Amino acid sequence: MKFTQSHQNPLAWEESAPLLPQTPRDLPTGRQQFHRERLMAHIEQSSTTTATVRPKARGLRLPRPAFVLPVIALAVAGTVVAGTALNGGDTRSGGVATGPALTTLVGATTTKGLPQLLDQASTAAGRETHPTLKPGQYVYIESRTANTFVKTVDNKSSLASYALHQRQIWLSADGTRGWLIDPTVNRNSRGETLSLPDEQGNTPKAGVGHPSYDFLARLTTDPDKLLKLIYKETKGQGNTPDQQAFTTIGDLLTESYPPAELYSALFRAAAKIPGVVMVNDAQDAIGRSGVAVARLDEVSGERTEWIFDKKTHIFLGDRTVQVKKVLEYGVAVKPGTVRYTSAITKRTIVDGMSQTPAHNG
């Protein structure tokens, strides 16, 4: 099983895709990419030090930090790391500086005003203009992200964080073609393919855990039916059904581009999940202040926060904050540690996988 993807120019990839090995998709697209990115980061650190990392990764949203890797992913981890060592150390160029772990104050939570906030967020989302993808076009999402991980150097472990950096992703309407540029994941600045099918020739069916634009465009906008579908498709995933439902909706809010009606319905569906609360003060990755809709994962002690502008109620980004102290690889992760933070800076449609909005058309 090979996890390394091609790092050609996106246009060159499309021409040679049938000839090159691609990422296997044993797990749902988003979750598989999440584990893949985590493992690649592990390999990068291992090539120069003895290190263990747990970056936030979002192949196709890709995802939120998982507390425990599935057994299959642990098995793959051993295979990939061993394979890298045998090949003399396959090191990613990276280029993103690391520093002390990101921290924040753990904001108090309340349920007072939560229904109103989600209703306002839903109304604001419904007013947005989300263009319809035309044949050959791509969803383009640009964000600023940073994440925290355990790093071990000379047998000494501590928490560290990648510096805030830009992340860009291109996704085709049917979800079979895509490209990712993230310096904490890619081997070089050109990025890597997210295109399908896998090396066995399989193209997984789109779902809420690995959505495509076409799939989202066909989803119900009835909040009750939508939430029921999410629970059904994510059964057995995550630490609890409610947390997984919240996580899945968060994934859809960030690195996908649903039609405005569905975008609005997702907030109304989230309001029906038990344990959802509000945090009156939160900041996204680039320092924009807002109010957050959040939920605590009781197993991992991590609280996922969706951050909204206090006046316009437009969705700004998300972050994951440690609320309960845990030990990870022998290192104490204290309350206030920012596991991951993100700010969406651009979400639009472009005419080609190599294009950015400034060069579109």
C-alpha positions as CSV (number, residue, x, y, z in Angstrom):
1,M,0.0,0.0,0.0
2,K,1.5,3.3,-1.1
3,F,0.6,6.6,0.5
4,T,2.9,8.9,-1.5
5,Q,1.0,10.9,-4.1
6,S,2.3,12.5,-7.2
7,H,3.7,16.0,-6.9
8,Q,3.4,17.1,-10.5
9,N,1.8,20.3,-11.7
10,P,-2.0,19.8,-11.5
11,L,-2.4,20.1,-15.2
12,A,0.3,17.5,-15.9
13,W,-1.3,15.2,-13.4
14,E,-4.6,15.2,-15.3
15,E,-2.8,14.0,-18.4
16,S,-0.8,11.2,-16.7
17,A,-3.2,10.2,-14.0
18,P,-4.1,6.8,-15.5
19,L,-0.4,5.8,-15.5
20,L,0.5,6.8,-11.9
21,P,-0.3,5.2,-8.5
22,Q,-2.6,7.2,-6.4
23,T,-3.7,7.3,-2.8
24,P,-5.6,4.2,-1.7
25,R,-9.1,4.9,-0.3
26,D,-9.7,2.1,2.2
27,L,-11.2,4.6,4.6
28,P,-13.7,7.3,3.6
29,T,-12.0,9.9,1.5
30,G,-11.8,12.6,4.1
31,R,-10.8,10.3,7.0
32,Q,-8.3,8.4,4.9
33,Q,-6.6,11.7,3.8
34,F,-6.6,12.8,7.5
35,H,-4.7,9.7,8.6
36,R,-2.4,9.9,5.5
37,E,-1.4,13.5,6.3
38,R,-0.8,12.6,9.9
39,L,1.5,9.8,8.9
40,M,3.3,11.9,6.4
41,A,4.0,14.5,9.1
42,H,5.3,11.7,11.3
43,I,7.7,10.6,8.5
44,E,8.9,14.1,8.0
45,Q,9.8,14.5,11.7
46,S,11.3,11.0,11.9
47,S,13.7,11.7,9.1
48,T,15.7,14.2,11.2
49,T,14.7,13.3,14.7
50,T,12.8,10.7,16.7
51,A,9.5,12.5,16.7
52,T,5.8,11.9,17.0
53,V,3.4,14.4,15.6
54,R,-0.4,14.8,15.5
55,P,-1.1,17.6,13.0
56,K,-4.5,18.7,12.0
57,A,-5.1,17.5,8.5
58,R,-7.9,17.9,6.1
59,G,-7.4,16.1,2.8
60,L,-11.0,16.6,1.9
61,R,-11.7,17.9,5.3
62,L,-10.4,16.6,6.0
63,P,-10.8,16.2,9.2
64,R,-10.4,17.0,12.8
65,P,-7.8,15.7,15.2
66,A,-8.6,12.1,16.1
67,F,-7.9,11.0,19.7
68,V,-7.0,7.4,18.7
69,L,-5.9,6.2,15.3
70,P,-7.9,3.2,14.0
71,V,-6.0,-0.1,14.1
72,I,-5.8,-0.1,10.3
73,A,-4.1,3.3,10.3
74,L,-1.6,2.1,13.0
75,A,-0.7,-0.8,10.8
76,V,-0.3,1.4,7.8
77,A,1.9,3.8,9.9
78,G,4.4,1.0,10.6
79,T,4.5,0.1,6.9
80,V,5.0,3.7,5.7
81,V,7.7,4.6,8.3
82,A,9.6,1.4,7.6
83,G,9.3,1.9,3.9
84,T,10.7,5.4,4.2
85,A,13.6,4.2,6.3
86,L,14.5,1.6,3.7
87,N,14.4,4.2,1.0
88,G,17.0,6.3,2.8
89,G,14.6,8.8,4.3
90,D,11.9,10.3,2.1
91,T,11.8,13.8,3.6
92,R,9.3,16.5,2.8
93,S,10.7,19.9,2.2
94,G,8.0,21.4,4.4
95,G,9.4,24.9,5.1
96,V,6.9,25.8,7.9
97,A,8.6,27.0,11.0
98,T,7.7,25.4,14.4
99,G,7.5,27.1,17.8
100,P,5.9,26.8,21.2
101,A,2.5,25.3,21.4
102,L,-0.4,27.6,20.6
103,T,-2.5,28.5,23.7
104,T,-5.7,30.4,24.5
105,L,-8.0,31.0,27.4
106,V,-10.7,28.4,27.7
107,G,-13.9,30.3,27.2
108,A,-16.9,29.7,29.4
109,T,-19.8,27.9,27.7
110,T,-23.5,28.5,27.9
111,T,-26.7,27.3,26.1
112,K,-28.3,30.7,26.6
113,G,-28.7,32.3,23.2
114,L,-27.6,29.2,21.3
115,P,-30.8,28.7,19.3
116,Q,-30.8,32.3,18.3
117,L,-27.2,32.2,17.2
118,L,-27.6,29.2,15.1
119,D,-30.8,30.6,13.6
120,Q,-28.9,33.8,12.8
121,A,-26.0,31.8,11.3
122,S,-28.5,29.8,9.2
123,T,-30.2,33.0,8.0
124,A,-26.8,34.6,7.1
125,A,-25.7,31.5,5.3
126,G,-28.9,31.4,3.3
127,R,-28.3,34.9,2.1
128,E,-24.9,34.0,0.6
129,T,-24.5,33.6,-3.1
130,H,-23.0,30.2,-3.9
131,P,-22.4,29.9,-7.7
132,T,-23.3,26.6,-9.4
133,L,-20.3,24.6,-10.7
134,K,-20.1,24.3,-14.5
135,P,-18.4,21.4,-16.2
136,G,-14.7,21.6,-15.9
137,Q,-14.8,24.1,-13.0
138,Y,-13.5,23.6,-9.4
139,V,-14.3,24.6,-5.9
140,Y,-11.4,26.6,-4.6
141,I,-10.9,27.0,-0.9
142,E,-8.1,29.0,0.7
143,S,-7.4,29.2,4.4
144,R,-4.8,30.0,7.0
145,T,-4.1,27.2,9.4
146,A,-1.9,26.1,12.3
147,N,-1.8,23.0,14.4
148,T,-0.1,21.6,17.5
149,F,1.7,18.3,17.9
150,V,4.0,16.3,20.1
151,K,7.7,16.5,19.0
152,T,10.5,14.4,20.4
153,V,14.1,15.4,19.9
154,D,17.0,13.6,21.6
155,N,14.5,11.6,23.7
156,K,12.9,14.8,25.0
157,S,9.3,15.3,24.1
158,S,7.3,18.5,24.2
159,L,4.4,20.2,22.4
160,A,5.1,22.4,19.4
161,S,3.0,24.2,16.8
162,Y,3.5,24.8,13.1
163,A,3.4,28.5,12.3
164,L,0.3,29.9,10.7
165,H,0.4,29.1,7.0
166,Q,-1.7,29.1,3.8
167,R,-3.6,26.0,2.7
168,Q,-5.2,25.7,-0.8
169,I,-7.5,23.0,-2.1
170,W,-9.2,22.4,-5.5
171,L,-12.1,20.0,-5.8
172,S,-14.0,19.0,-8.9
173,A,-17.8,18.8,-8.9
174,D,-17.9,15.0,-8.8
175,G,-15.1,14.7,-6.3
176,T,-12.8,12.6,-8.5
177,R,-10.2,15.3,-9.2
178,G,-8.5,17.5,-6.7
179,W,-5.3,19.2,-5.7
180,L,-3.9,20.2,-2.3
181,I,-1.2,22.7,-1.4
182,D,-0.2,22.7,2.3
183,P,3.4,23.1,3.2
184,T,3.0,21.0,6.3
185,V,1.8,18.1,4.2
186,N,3.3,18.4,0.7
187,R,6.9,17.5,-0.2
188,N,7.3,20.6,-2.2
189,S,5.4,23.8,-2.9
190,R,3.7,22.4,-6.0
191,G,1.3,20.4,-3.9
192,E,-0.1,16.9,-4.6
193,T,-3.1,15.2,-6.2
194,L,-6.2,14.2,-4.4
195,S,-7.6,12.6,-7.6
196,L,-9.3,9.3,-8.0
197,P,-9.6,6.4,-8.7
198,D,-7.2,4.7,-6.3
199,E,-4.5,2.4,-7.4
200,Q,-7.0,-0.5,-7.5
201,G,-9.1,1.4,-9.9
202,N,-11.8,2.1,-7.3
203,T,-13.8,5.3,-7.0
204,P,-15.7,5.5,-3.6
205,K,-19.2,6.6,-3.6
206,A,-19.6,10.2,-2.3
207,G,-21.2,10.5,1.1
208,V,-21.3,13.0,4.1
209,G,-17.9,11.9,5.2
210,H,-16.4,12.2,1.8
211,P,-18.6,14.7,0.0
212,S,-18.5,16.0,-3.5
213,Y,-20.2,19.2,-4.8
214,D,-22.6,17.0,-6.8
215,F,-23.5,14.9,-3.8
216,L,-24.1,18.0,-1.6
217,A,-26.3,19.6,-4.3
218,R,-28.6,16.6,-4.1
219,L,-28.9,16.5,-0.3
220,T,-32.1,17.3,1.5
221,T,-32.3,20.7,3.1
222,D,-34.8,19.5,5.8
223,P,-32.7,19.8,9.0
224,D,-34.4,16.7,10.6
225,K,-33.9,14.5,7.6
226,L,-30.4,15.9,7.1
227,L,-29.3,15.1,10.6
228,K,-30.8,11.6,10.4
229,L,-28.8,10.9,7.3
230,I,-25.6,12.2,9.0
231,Y,-26.1,9.9,12.0
232,K,-26.8,7.0,9.6
233,E,-23.8,7.4,7.4
234,T,-21.4,8.0,10.3
235,K,-22.6,5.2,12.5
236,G,-19.7,3.5,14.3
237,Q,-17.3,6.4,13.6
238,G,-15.8,8.8,16.1
239,N,-15.9,8.6,19.9
240,T,-19.7,9.1,20.2
241,P,-22.5,9.4,17.6
242,D,-23.3,13.0,18.7
243,Q,-19.7,14.1,18.5
244,Q,-19.2,12.5,15.1
245,A,-22.3,14.2,13.8
246,F,-21.1,17.6,15.0
247,T,-17.6,16.9,13.5
248,T,-19.1,15.9,10.2
249,I,-21.2,19.0,9.9
250,G,-18.1,21.1,10.8
251,D,-16.2,19.4,8.0
252,L,-18.9,20.3,5.5
253,L,-18.9,23.9,6.7
254,T,-15.2,24.3,6.1
255,E,-13.7,22.5,3.1
256,S,-16.7,22.1,0.9
257,Y,-18.9,24.6,-0.9
258,P,-22.5,23.5,-0.4
259,P,-25.4,25.3,-2.1
260,A,-26.6,28.1,0.1
261,E,-29.8,26.3,1.0
262,L,-27.9,23.3,2.3
263,Y,-25.3,25.5,4.0
264,S,-28.2,27.1,5.9
265,A,-29.8,23.8,6.8
266,L,-26.5,22.5,8.3
267,F,-26.7,25.1,11.1
268,R,-30.3,24.2,11.8
269,A,-29.3,20.5,11.9
270,A,-26.5,21.2,14.3
271,A,-28.9,22.9,16.7
272,K,-30.5,19.5,17.2
273,I,-27.4,17.7,18.4
274,P,-27.2,17.1,22.2
275,G,-24.3,18.8,24.0
276,V,-23.9,21.8,21.6
277,V,-23.1,25.0,23.5
278,M,-22.0,28.6,22.8
279,V,-18.7,30.3,23.6
280,N,-19.1,34.1,23.8
281,D,-15.5,34.9,22.9
282,A,-13.4,33.1,20.4
283,Q,-10.8,33.9,17.7
284,D,-10.1,32.4,14.4
285,A,-6.6,31.7,13.1
286,I,-6.0,35.2,11.8
287,G,-7.3,36.9,15.0
288,R,-10.8,37.8,13.9
289,S,-13.0,37.9,17.1
290,G,-16.3,36.1,17.2
291,V,-18.7,33.9,19.0
292,A,-18.5,30.2,18.7
293,V,-20.8,27.2,18.5
294,A,-19.0,24.4,20.2
295,R,-19.1,20.8,21.5
296,L,-16.8,19.0,23.9
297,D,-15.6,15.5,23.0
298,E,-15.7,13.9,26.5
299,V,-13.3,11.1,25.4
300,S,-10.5,13.2,24.0
301,G,-11.2,16.3,26.2
302,E,-11.1,18.5,23.0
303,R,-13.7,21.1,22.2
304,T,-14.4,21.9,18.6
305,E,-15.5,25.5,18.0
306,W,-17.1,27.0,14.9
307,I,-16.5,30.7,15.0
308,F,-18.9,33.3,13.6
309,D,-18.7,37.1,13.2
310,K,-20.6,38.6,16.1
311,K,-22.4,41.2,13.9
312,T,-22.9,39.5,10.6
313,H,-23.0,35.9,11.9
314,I,-20.9,34.8,8.9
315,F,-18.9,31.7,9.4
316,L,-15.2,32.6,9.8
317,G,-13.4,29.4,10.7
318,D,-12.9,26.8,13.4
319,R,-10.5,25.7,16.0
320,T,-10.1,22.8,18.4
321,V,-9.1,23.6,22.0
322,Q,-8.0,21.2,24.7
323,V,-10.4,21.6,27.7
324,K,-9.4,18.6,29.8
325,K,-5.8,17.7,30.6
326,V,-4.6,14.5,28.8
327,L,-1.3,12.7,28.3
328,E,-0.2,12.2,24.7
329,Y,2.9,10.2,24.0
330,G,4.0,10.9,27.6
331,V,3.5,14.7,27.2
332,A,0.8,16.6,29.2
333,V,-1.6,18.5,27.0
334,K,-3.0,21.1,29.2
335,P,-6.3,23.0,29.0
336,G,-6.0,25.9,26.7
337,T,-3.8,24.2,24.2
338,V,-5.0,25.0,20.7
339,R,-4.9,21.7,18.8
340,Y,-5.9,23.3,15.5
341,T,-7.0,26.7,14.2
342,S,-8.2,27.8,10.8
343,A,-9.6,30.9,9.1
344,I,-11.3,30.7,5.7
345,T,-10.0,33.5,3.6
346,K,-11.4,32.6,0.2
347,R,-14.0,30.2,-1.1
348,T,-15.1,30.4,-4.7
349,I,-15.2,28.7,-8.1
350,V,-12.3,28.7,-10.6
351,D,-12.0,27.5,-14.1
352,G,-9.0,25.2,-13.6
353,M,-7.3,23.2,-11.0
354,S,-4.1,25.2,-11.3
355,Q,-5.9,28.6,-11.0
356,T,-6.5,30.9,-8.2
357,P,-9.2,33.6,-8.1
358,A,-6.8,36.3,-9.2
359,H,-6.0,34.4,-12.3
360,N,-9.4,32.9,-13.0
361,G,-10.7,33.4,-16.5
